Amino acid sequence: MQKTDLPYYVTNFFTVYLPGQKNLSKNTIASYAVTFKLFFTFCKDKKDIQPEKLKLTMINESLITAFLDWLESDRNCSITTRNQRLVSLHSFFRFVLVKEPAYMDTFVKILSIPYKKTTKTVVPYLSEEQMKVLLAQPDGKKWSGFRDKVILSVLYDSGARVQELVDIRIKDVRTEAPAIITLHGKGNKVRQVPIMSSTAELLKNYLEKYKPVTGIAKGDQPLFINQKKQSLSRWGVTYVINKYVEKAKENTDFKVDFNVTPHVFRHSKAVHMVRAGINLIYIRDFLGHVDCCTTEIYARIDTETKRNAIEKACKDIFPEEKTTDWTADENLMSFLETLV
């Protein structure tokens, strides 16, 4: 195998470039890997090309475009998913282009494949009252219920991504004032977020009852564990949320028409911070965003704050007269009946 073969660059892309030079998280790298698995499957099933025989010279704009169309037509992937797969491929061919400038003409055409426009979805979030109802669902009298209450409270109060939540270690928690949690975000970026005194008290009680696994320093043990004494997974967090969302729906104050995912907790915290009048720069740092452009989405979706601001700033010029009850007009009613 020559070094210019595709397997050589794919291997280096995943083992050196992405984790080393780009410093991407393991979840992002895993997503990129899925893209290549699908691409190899497409080449094998639709083009009759075995992955081990695929070479750089065989890849061109038409092959990549056919692969993207296959994702939509055969696998019923959304446009968003299609665009995500294209991001992975663009990243790879930029990487190879630096190493192999002789392929510039072909790779530039691949890099010119546009992303499809998608309809911007409304960011779902729970109101303060809805979140209060949801957080009240776990039964704190039982250890499992108490643990779930702490999970939901920390997820909301810290604004953590679900992966950041499951990665929390005991040493990352400080319950004394000022109470903070250290989160390890995307690209191994670390940030400290303040938590409310009520959440700190829950964590303090939780840690007092926490039974560490032998053989591992207590500080290095995961904050949240499952029944097998292993770190709680992202799917485990989703299971906990779904369980209490179903219970919360029995409350008339909890009416939602969207799926409550772990990220909805993060969205909700951000919107509630905007409503509290907190500066977007502080919210940006709290959420771990690179710049305020990402954070501004929460200011745009907060219709309640907009409504209050408009009511304060705009003069009400609508007349105060009461609406006349036209049904009392017998002549009008008689006329309408002739039309039936």
C-alpha positions in Angstrom: 0.0 0.0 0.0 1.4 3.4 -1.0 1.2 6.2 1.5 -1.0 8.2 -1.0 -3.7 5.5 -0.7 -7.0 6.5 1.0 -6.6 4.1 4.0 -3.4 5.9 5.0 -5.1 9.3 5.1 -8.2 8.1 6.8 -6.1 6.5 9.5 -4.1 9.7 10.1 -7.2 11.8 9.9 -8.8 9.9 12.8 -5.8 9.1 14.9 -3.6 12.2 14.5 -5.4 15.2 12.9 -8.8 15.2 14.7 -7.8 14.4 18.2 -4.4 16.0 18.1 -4.3 19.1 15.8 -8.1 19.9 15.9 -8.5 18.7 19.5 -12.1 17.5 18.8 -14.1 15.6 21.4 -14.5 11.9 21.2 -18.2 12.3 20.4 -17.4 14.6 17.4 -14.8 12.1 16.2 -17.3 9.3 16.6 -19.8 11.3 14.4 -17.1 11.7 11.8 -16.4 8.0 11.9 -20.1 7.2 11.2 -19.9 9.4 8.1 -17.1 7.3 6.7 -18.8 4.1 7.6 -21.8 5.2 5.7 -19.7 6.4 2.8 -17.9 3.0 2.6 -21.3 1.2 2.8 -22.6 3.3 -0.1 -19.5 2.6 -2.2 -19.8 -1.1 -1.5 -23.6 -1.5 -2.0 -24.2 1.0 -4.8 -20.9 1.3 -6.6 -19.6 -2.3 -6.1 -16.3 -0.9 -4.7 -14.9 -2.6 -1.7 -13.6 -0.2 1.0 -10.1 -1.6 0.9 -9.9 -1.0 -2.8 -11.1 2.5 -2.7 -8.4 5.1 -3.7 -8.2 8.8 -3.8 -8.3 8.8 -7.5 -11.7 7.2 -7.5 -13.3 10.0 -5.4 -14.8 13.0 -7.1 -17.6 15.5 -6.9 -20.2 13.2 -8.5 -19.4 10.3 -6.2 -19.8 12.5 -3.1 -23.0 14.1 -4.4 -24.4 10.6 -5.1 -23.6 9.6 -1.6 -25.3 12.6 -0.1 -28.4 12.0 -2.3 -28.3 8.3 -1.2 -28.5 9.4 2.5 -31.7 11.3 1.8 -33.4 8.9 -0.6 -32.4 5.4 0.7 -31.7 6.1 4.3 -34.4 8.8 4.7 -31.9 11.2 6.5 -32.9 14.8 7.1 -31.3 17.7 5.4 -29.6 18.5 8.7 -28.0 15.1 8.8 -26.9 15.3 5.2 -25.2 18.6 6.0 -23.5 17.1 9.0 -22.1 14.3 6.9 -20.9 16.9 4.3 -19.1 18.8 7.1 -17.1 15.6 8.0 -16.2 15.0 4.4 -15.2 18.7 3.8 -12.9 18.5 6.8 -11.3 15.3 5.5 -10.6 16.7 2.1 -9.2 19.9 3.4 -6.8 17.8 5.5 -5.8 15.7 2.4 -5.4 18.7 0.2 -2.6 20.1 2.3 -0.8 16.7 2.0 -1.6 16.1 -1.7 -1.8 19.4 -3.7 -1.8 17.4 -6.9 -5.4 16.6 -6.3 -6.4 20.2 -5.9 -8.7 20.4 -8.9 -10.8 17.4 -7.8 -10.9 18.3 -4.1 -11.8 21.9 -4.6 -14.8 20.8 -6.5 -15.7 18.5 -3.6 -15.2 21.4 -1.2 -17.5 23.5 -3.4 -20.5 21.2 -2.8 -23.0 23.4 -1.1 -24.9 22.7 2.1 -28.7 22.5 1.6 -30.8 25.2 3.2 -32.9 24.0 6.0 -35.9 25.4 7.8 -34.8 27.0 11.1 -36.5 25.2 13.9 -37.8 26.9 17.0 -35.6 26.2 20.0 -37.8 24.3 22.6 -37.6 25.3 26.2 -39.7 25.0 29.4 -41.0 28.0 31.3 -40.0 28.6 34.9 -43.2 27.1 36.1 -43.0 24.1 33.9 -39.4 23.4 35.0 -40.5 23.8 38.6 -43.1 21.1 38.1 -40.7 18.8 36.4 -38.0 19.1 39.1 -40.6 18.3 41.8 -41.5 14.9 40.3 -38.7 12.7 41.8 -39.4 11.2 45.2 -36.6 12.3 47.4 -37.5 9.8 50.2 -35.9 7.0 48.2 -32.3 6.9 47.2 -33.0 6.4 43.5 -35.5 9.2 43.5 -33.2 11.5 45.4 -30.4 10.7 42.9 -32.7 11.6 40.0 -33.7 14.8 41.7 -30.0 15.8 42.0 -29.4 14.8 38.3 -32.3 17.0 37.0 -31.4 19.9 39.3 -27.7 19.9 38.3 -28.5 19.5 34.6 -30.7 22.6 34.7 -28.8 24.7 37.2 -25.5 24.2 35.5 -26.7 24.5 32.0 -24.5 21.6 31.2 -24.5 19.6 28.0 -25.5 16.0 28.7 -21.9 14.7 28.0 -20.6 17.4 30.4 -23.0 16.2 33.0 -22.0 12.5 32.8 -18.3 13.5 32.8 -18.5 15.3 36.2 -16.3 13.8 38.8 -16.7 14.3 42.6 -13.6 16.5 42.6 -15.3 18.8 40.2 -18.0 19.8 42.7 -17.6 22.5 45.3 -20.6 22.8 47.7 -19.1 25.5 50.0 -19.8 29.1 49.1 -19.2 30.1 46.4 -20.6 26.8 45.2 -19.4 25.9 41.7 -19.2 22.9 39.3 -16.3 22.4 36.9 -17.4 21.3 33.5 -15.3 19.7 30.8 -16.8 20.9 27.5 -16.1 20.5 23.8 -12.5 20.4 22.7 -11.4 19.7 26.3 -12.4 23.3 27.3 -12.9 23.6 31.0 -15.2 26.2 32.6 -16.5 26.7 36.1 -20.2 27.6 36.6 -21.9 28.8 39.7 -24.9 26.9 41.1 -27.7 28.0 43.3 -27.6 27.4 47.1 -30.5 24.9 46.9 -28.6 22.8 44.3 -25.5 23.0 46.4 -27.4 21.7 49.4 -28.8 18.8 47.4 -25.3 17.9 46.2 -24.0 18.2 49.8 -26.6 15.7 51.0 -26.0 13.5 48.0 -22.3 13.3 48.5 -22.8 12.5 52.2 -24.8 9.4 51.2 -22.6 8.5 48.2 -20.9 5.1 48.4 -17.6 5.2 46.5 -16.3 2.2 44.5 -13.3 0.6 46.0 -10.0 0.9 44.2 -10.6 4.4 42.8 -9.9 7.6 44.6 -13.1 9.2 45.6 -12.4 12.5 43.8 -11.9 10.7 40.5 -15.2 8.8 40.7 -18.1 9.9 38.6 -20.7 12.0 40.3 -23.6 10.1 38.9 -23.5 6.3 38.6 -26.0 3.6 37.6 -27.0 0.4 39.4 -23.9 -1.3 38.2 -21.7 1.3 39.9 -20.6 2.6 36.5 -20.7 6.1 35.2 -24.2 7.1 34.1 -24.5 7.2 30.3 -26.1 9.9 28.2 -28.9 7.5 27.4 -29.3 6.9 31.1 -29.9 10.6 31.7 -32.4 10.6 28.8 -34.2 7.7 30.5 -34.4 9.6 33.8 -35.8 12.7 32.1 -38.4 10.7 30.1 -39.6 9.0 33.3 -40.4 12.2 35.1 -41.7 14.0 32.1 -44.5 11.4 31.8 -45.3 12.0 35.5 -45.2 15.7 35.1 -47.8 15.5 32.3 -50.3 14.5 34.9 -50.1 18.1 36.2 -52.2 20.6 34.3 -49.5 23.2 34.6 -47.1 21.0 32.6 -48.3 21.1 29.0 -45.6 20.6 26.3 -45.9 19.6 22.7 -42.2 18.7 22.1 -39.8 16.1 23.2 -38.0 17.1 26.5 -34.4 16.2 25.9 -31.4 16.9 28.1 -30.6 19.9 25.8 -34.0 21.3 26.6 -32.8 21.8 30.1 -29.8 23.8 28.8 -32.1 25.9 26.5 -34.5 26.5 29.4 -31.7 27.7 31.7 -30.4 30.1 29.0 -33.8 31.6 28.4 -34.5 32.0 32.1 -31.2 33.9 32.4 -32.1 36.2 29.6 -35.4 36.9 31.3 -33.6 37.7 34.5 -31.7 40.4 32.6 -28.3 38.8 32.8 -25.8 40.2 30.3 -25.3 38.0 27.2 -21.5 37.9 27.7 -22.0 36.3 31.1 -24.5 33.8 29.6 -22.0 33.0 26.8 -19.3 32.2 29.3 -21.8 30.2 31.5 -22.8 28.1 28.5 -19.3 27.7 27.2 -20.1 29.3 23.8 -17.2 30.6 21.7 -18.9 34.0 20.9 -22.2 35.8 21.6 -23.6 35.0 18.2 -24.6 31.5 19.4 -26.0 32.9 22.7 -28.1 35.6 21.0 -30.5 32.9 19.8 -31.9 32.8 23.3 -32.6 36.5 23.3 -34.4 36.1 20.0 -36.7 33.3 21.1 -37.7 35.0 24.4 -41.1 36.3 23.3 -42.2 37.2 26.9 -39.4 39.7 27.4 -40.0 41.1 23.9 -43.7 41.6 24.7 -43.0 43.4 28.0 -40.5 45.6 26.3 -42.9 46.5 23.5 -45.7 47.2 26.0 -43.5 49.6 27.9 -42.1 51.3 24.9 -45.1 51.6 22.6 -48.2 53.7 23.3 -51.5 51.9 23.2 -53.6 53.8 20.6 -56.4 51.3 20.3 -59.9 52.6 21.1 -61.4 51.6 24.5 -65.0 51.3 23.2 -66.7 48.0 23.9 -67.7 45.7 21.0 -71.4 46.0 20.1 -73.5 42.8 20.3 -74.7 42.6 16.7 -76.9 39.6 17.5 -79.3 41.9 19.2 -80.1 43.6 15.9 -83.3 41.8 14.8 -83.3 43.2 11.3 -79.7 42.1 10.7 -80.5 38.6 12.0 -83.5 38.4 9.7 -81.4 39.4 6.7 -78.8 36.8 7.5 -81.4 34.1 7.8 -82.5 34.7 4.3 -79.1 33.9 3.0 -79.0 30.4 4.5 
